[in-house]
Amino acid sequence: MSVYKRGETYWVQAWYGKGENLERYRSPAGTSFKEASRAEAAIKAKIAAGDFTFLNPRPAGVSFAEFADRYLESWSKSRKTAESYIRDRSILFRFKECFGKRTLADITRKDIETYITRRMDEASAKGGTIKRDTINKELTTLKHLFTKALEWGEIETSVAHKVKPLKGDPGRLRYLTVEESRTLLDECRSSKSAHLYPIVLTALHTGARRGEIVSMKWEQVDFTNRAIKIIGTKNSTVRVVPMTDEVYECLSRKPHHIKSEVVFFNPQGEEFDNFKNSWVSARRRAGFPDFRFHDLRHTFASWLAINGLDILTIKELLGHKDIKMTLRYAHLSPWNLKRAGVVLNAYWRGETGADPVHAPAQAG
């Protein structure tokens, strides 16, 4: 017999039977070693007395559907943003359709890999495709669920972590030129939706995500310092971005709701998030039918890189936690190679204190 720990829970295991009939009994035995040791001693005493009633009935274990609901209520809903919680709920709904009544302990690596194959086949049968990144996000959610199940003593090992993610899709980097963006904004301005133009302009000139914009309150808008405090929907971080003249003038003229602090509101004063049809129509009229709302964020970052802003500042303005996300824009900056040449020329001439941006580029 032995006692071991998995996550926050101690387990007791014992072997019984002989030869090919040798089987293992295991059971959770509390959250302290002392408590588990007492359980181990009690089982040893029963085995010595020939009493094996503790083996039956063996606990069936929690079902996937039951634990998924617990995970959503006890973890996702309280620890994540509303947007992330809704995404988790949607993802786990798919997994519940596949694994629902089965216990967590019964799910195997092959079961999860079969789910991935089925997801891809379903999309193909409908004449479409599903992005590998989408499946990887689903897999990430499943892995975290299994992690919590392990920590909460529902399982001993996580088979989900043995499943390798699919090779990611090539990163999309679609952005508009200044002239293209003006065409798009003109179409947004002529939309029947009064909020569409200011929302798109704010996204284009701040790099904020859709959820960050529609949830924005007036207390986040600092007209005195011409800055907006963005509260991240993806990682709950706070960042400050400058207001361009266009955004300043647009928001300065925007009316406030008498009972709400939300900047973009519906008649009831709630967040205005129902502009999909207006957005699709405007981008189609502008000649960019495949341009996504998130591409406004790419456009913001691309303009900064093209005009020589350093990659670390772009990272801060976008609210990226990992600079790898920001490095996709690095190749757009013509200043990187130019600055490298200026620095090397200055160093060669012994001008170690020279300003690398304004130092002469000619070799000495």
C-alpha positions in Angstrom: 0.0 0.0 0.0 1.0 3.6 -0.4 -0.1 7.2 -0.1 0.6 9.8 -2.8 -0.5 13.2 -3.7 -2.2 14.5 -6.9 -2.9 18.2 -6.9 -4.3 19.2 -3.5 -5.6 15.7 -2.7 -3.9 12.7 -1.1 -4.8 9.2 -2.5 -4.4 5.7 -1.0 -3.7 2.8 -3.2 -3.6 -0.9 -2.5 -3.0 -4.0 -4.7 -5.1 -7.1 -4.3 -5.5 -10.5 -6.0 -2.8 -12.8 -7.4 -1.0 -13.3 -10.7 -2.9 -12.1 -13.7 -5.8 -11.2 -11.5 -3.8 -8.6 -9.6 -5.8 -5.3 -9.4 -5.2 -1.9 -7.9 -7.6 -0.1 -5.6 -7.2 3.6 -5.2 -9.3 6.2 -3.5 -9.1 9.9 -2.5 -8.2 10.2 1.2 -8.3 13.8 2.2 -6.2 16.9 1.8 -3.5 16.2 4.4 -0.9 13.4 4.7 -2.0 12.7 8.3 -5.6 12.1 7.2 -4.5 9.9 4.3 -2.2 7.9 6.6 -5.2 7.1 8.9 -7.2 6.0 5.9 -4.3 3.8 4.8 -4.0 2.2 8.2 -7.8 1.4 8.3 -7.6 -0.3 4.9 -4.5 -2.3 6.0 -6.4 -3.5 9.0 -9.4 -4.6 6.9 -7.1 -6.5 4.4 -5.4 -8.3 7.4 -8.8 -9.3 8.7 -9.8 -10.6 5.2 -12.4 -7.8 4.9 -12.6 -6.6 1.3 -15.9 -4.9 1.5 -14.2 -1.5 1.0 -13.7 -2.5 -2.6 -17.4 -2.5 -3.4 -19.1 -0.4 -4.6 -16.2 1.5 -6.1 -17.0 5.2 -6.8 -18.1 5.8 -10.3 -16.4 9.2 -10.5 -17.8 12.5 -11.7 -19.2 12.8 -15.2 -17.7 15.1 -17.7 -20.9 17.1 -18.0 -21.2 17.5 -14.2 -17.6 18.6 -13.8 -17.8 21.0 -16.8 -20.8 22.8 -15.2 -18.8 23.0 -11.9 -15.8 24.3 -13.7 -17.8 27.0 -15.4 -19.5 28.2 -12.2 -16.6 27.8 -9.8 -13.8 28.9 -12.0 -14.5 30.4 -15.4 -17.4 32.6 -14.3 -15.6 34.1 -11.3 -12.0 34.3 -12.6 -12.5 35.3 -16.3 -14.1 38.2 -18.1 -17.7 37.8 -19.3 -16.5 37.4 -22.9 -14.0 34.6 -21.9 -16.7 32.9 -19.8 -19.1 32.9 -22.7 -16.4 31.4 -25.0 -15.6 28.7 -22.4 -19.3 27.8 -22.1 -19.7 27.5 -25.9 -16.5 25.3 -26.2 -17.5 23.0 -23.3 -21.0 22.6 -24.7 -19.4 20.9 -27.7 -17.3 18.7 -25.5 -20.3 17.8 -23.4 -22.1 16.7 -26.5 -19.2 14.3 -27.1 -18.2 13.2 -23.6 -21.2 14.3 -21.5 -22.3 11.2 -19.6 -18.8 9.6 -19.4 -16.7 10.0 -16.3 -13.6 12.1 -16.5 -11.4 9.1 -15.6 -12.8 7.1 -18.5 -11.9 9.7 -21.2 -8.7 8.7 -23.1 -6.2 10.4 -25.3 -7.7 8.6 -28.3 -11.2 10.0 -27.4 -9.9 13.6 -27.5 -8.0 13.0 -30.8 -11.1 11.5 -32.3 -13.0 14.6 -31.3 -10.5 16.7 -33.1 -10.8 14.6 -36.3 -14.6 14.8 -36.0 -14.5 18.6 -35.8 -12.5 18.8 -38.9 -14.6 16.3 -40.8 -17.9 18.1 -39.8 -16.6 21.3 -41.3 -15.5 19.5 -44.4 -18.8 17.8 -44.8 -20.5 21.2 -44.8 -18.2 22.4 -47.6 -16.1 24.6 -45.4 -13.0 24.4 -43.1 -12.3 25.0 -39.5 -9.2 26.9 -38.4 -6.6 24.8 -36.6 -6.2 27.7 -34.2 -9.9 27.4 -33.3 -9.4 23.7 -32.4 -6.3 24.5 -30.5 -8.3 27.1 -28.4 -10.9 24.4 -27.7 -8.1 22.0 -26.7 -6.5 24.6 -24.4 -9.9 25.0 -22.6 -10.2 21.2 -22.2 -6.7 20.9 -20.8 -7.3 23.6 -18.2 -10.5 21.8 -17.2 -8.5 18.6 -16.7 -5.9 20.6 -14.7 -8.6 21.8 -12.3 -10.0 18.3 -12.0 -6.6 17.0 -11.1 -6.1 19.8 -8.5 -9.6 19.2 -7.0 -9.0 15.5 -6.6 -11.4 14.2 -9.3 -8.7 12.4 -11.4 -5.2 11.2 -10.9 -3.7 12.1 -14.3 -4.7 14.4 -17.1 -4.9 12.6 -20.5 -5.7 15.9 -22.2 -2.1 17.2 -21.7 -0.8 14.3 -23.7 -2.7 15.5 -26.8 -0.5 17.7 -29.0 -2.0 20.9 -30.5 -2.3 21.1 -34.2 0.2 23.1 -36.2 -1.1 26.7 -36.2 -2.6 28.5 -39.1 -0.5 31.0 -40.9 -1.0 34.4 -39.1 -3.3 36.8 -40.9 -2.1 40.3 -41.1 -4.6 42.4 -43.2 -4.4 46.1 -42.8 -5.6 49.2 -44.7 -3.7 52.1 -46.2 -4.6 55.6 -45.0 -6.6 56.2 -48.2 -8.4 52.9 -47.8 -9.2 53.6 -44.2 -10.7 57.0 -45.2 -12.9 55.3 -47.7 -14.1 52.8 -45.0 -14.8 55.6 -42.5 -16.8 57.6 -45.1 -19.0 54.6 -45.5 -19.3 54.1 -41.8 -20.3 57.8 -41.4 -23.1 57.4 -43.9 -24.5 54.3 -42.1 -27.9 54.5 -40.4 -26.2 53.3 -37.2 -25.1 56.5 -35.4 -22.5 54.5 -33.3 -20.7 52.8 -36.2 -18.5 55.6 -37.3 -17.2 56.5 -33.8 -16.7 52.8 -32.9 -14.7 52.1 -36.0 -12.7 55.3 -35.7 -11.9 54.5 -32.1 -10.8 51.0 -33.0 -8.7 52.2 -35.9 -6.9 55.0 -33.9 -6.4 53.1 -30.6 -6.0 49.5 -31.5 -8.6 48.5 -28.9 -10.5 45.2 -29.3 -14.2 45.2 -30.0 -15.2 44.2 -26.5 -12.9 46.8 -25.0 -14.6 49.5 -27.0 -18.3 48.6 -26.5 -17.7 48.3 -22.7 -15.9 51.6 -22.5 -17.2 54.1 -19.9 -16.8 57.9 -19.8 -14.5 57.7 -16.8 -12.0 55.9 -19.0 -11.8 58.9 -21.4 -9.4 61.6 -20.2 -10.1 64.7 -22.4 -7.6 66.8 -20.3 -4.6 64.6 -21.1 -6.1 63.3 -24.4 -5.8 59.7 -23.4 -8.1 56.6 -23.1 -7.7 54.0 -20.4 -8.3 50.6 -22.0 -9.4 47.8 -19.8 -8.4 44.5 -21.5 -11.1 42.0 -22.2 -8.6 39.3 -23.0 -6.2 39.5 -20.0 -7.9 42.1 -17.7 -4.9 44.4 -17.9 -5.2 48.2 -18.0 -3.3 50.3 -20.6 -3.4 53.9 -21.7 -3.4 54.9 -25.3 -3.3 58.5 -26.7 -6.3 60.1 -28.3 -5.7 61.3 -31.9 -7.2 64.7 -32.8 -9.9 62.8 -34.8 -10.9 60.6 -31.8 -10.8 63.6 -29.5 -13.2 65.6 -31.6 -15.5 62.7 -32.3 -15.9 61.7 -28.7 -16.1 65.4 -27.5 -19.3 65.8 -29.7 -20.8 62.5 -28.6 -23.9 62.7 -26.4 -24.1 61.0 -23.0 -26.9 58.8 -21.8 -28.8 60.3 -18.9 -28.7 57.1 -16.9 -25.6 55.4 -18.1 -21.8 55.9 -18.2 -21.3 53.7 -21.2 -19.9 55.6 -24.1 -21.6 53.6 -26.8 -25.1 52.8 -25.7 -28.5 51.5 -26.8 -31.7 53.3 -26.0 -31.8 51.5 -22.6 -28.3 52.7 -21.7 -26.7 49.3 -22.1 -23.6 48.5 -24.1 -24.3 48.8 -27.8 -22.9 45.7 -29.4 -25.5 45.2 -32.2 -23.7 46.7 -35.2 -22.7 43.6 -37.1 -25.0 44.2 -40.1 -24.1 47.9 -40.3 -20.4 47.0 -40.2 -20.7 44.3 -42.9 -22.7 46.7 -45.2 -20.2 49.5 -44.7 -17.1 47.4 -45.4 -18.8 45.9 -48.5 -19.7 49.3 -49.9 -16.1 50.4 -49.3 -14.8 47.5 -51.3 -13.4 45.4 -48.5 -15.9 42.5 -48.0 -13.3 40.3 -46.2 -12.0 42.9 -43.9 -12.7 41.9 -40.3 -13.3 44.2 -37.4 -10.2 42.8 -35.7 -8.2 43.9 -38.7 -8.7 47.5 -37.5 -6.4 46.6 -34.7 -3.9 45.1 -37.1 -4.1 48.4 -39.1 -3.4 50.5 -36.0 -0.3 48.4 -35.2 0.9 48.3 -38.8 0.8 52.0 -39.1 2.9 52.5 -36.0 5.5 50.0 -37.2 5.6 51.5 -40.7 6.3 54.9 -39.1 9.2 53.6 -37.0 7.7 53.2 -33.5 9.7 50.7 -31.5 8.2 47.2 -31.1 8.1 47.4 -27.3 5.9 50.5 -27.3 3.6 48.9 -29.9 3.4 45.9 -27.5 2.3 48.1 -24.6 -0.2 50.0 -26.7 -1.8 46.7 -27.9 -1.8 45.2 -24.4 0.1 42.0 -25.5 1.5 39.9 -22.7 3.9 38.1 -25.0 6.1 40.1 -27.4 5.9 37.2 -29.9 2.4 38.5 -30.7 3.8 41.9 -31.5 6.8 40.7 -33.6 4.5 40.0 -36.5 4.6 43.7 -37.2 8.4 44.1 -37.0 9.0 43.4 -40.7 6.9 46.4 -41.6 9.3 48.9 -40.0 11.8 50.3 -42.6 13.5 52.0 -39.7 14.9 48.9 -38.2 17.5 48.3 -40.9 18.2 52.0 -41.3 18.8 52.5 -37.6 21.1 49.5 -37.6 23.2 51.0 -40.3 23.3 54.4 -38.6 24.4 52.8 -35.3 27.2 50.8 -37.0 28.4 53.8 -38.9 28.5 55.9 -35.8 30.4 53.2 -33.9 32.9 52.8 -36.7 33.7 56.5 -36.5 34.0 56.4 -32.8 30.9 58.4 -32.2 29.6 56.2 -29.4 27.5 59.0 -27.9 25.7 59.8 -31.2 22.0 59.8 -31.5 21.3 56.6 -33.5 18.3 58.2 -35.1 19.8 61.5 -36.3 23.5 60.5 -36.7 24.7 60.9 -40.3 24.5 57.7 -42.3 27.6 58.1 -44.5 30.6 56.1 -43.7 33.6 58.0 -42.4 
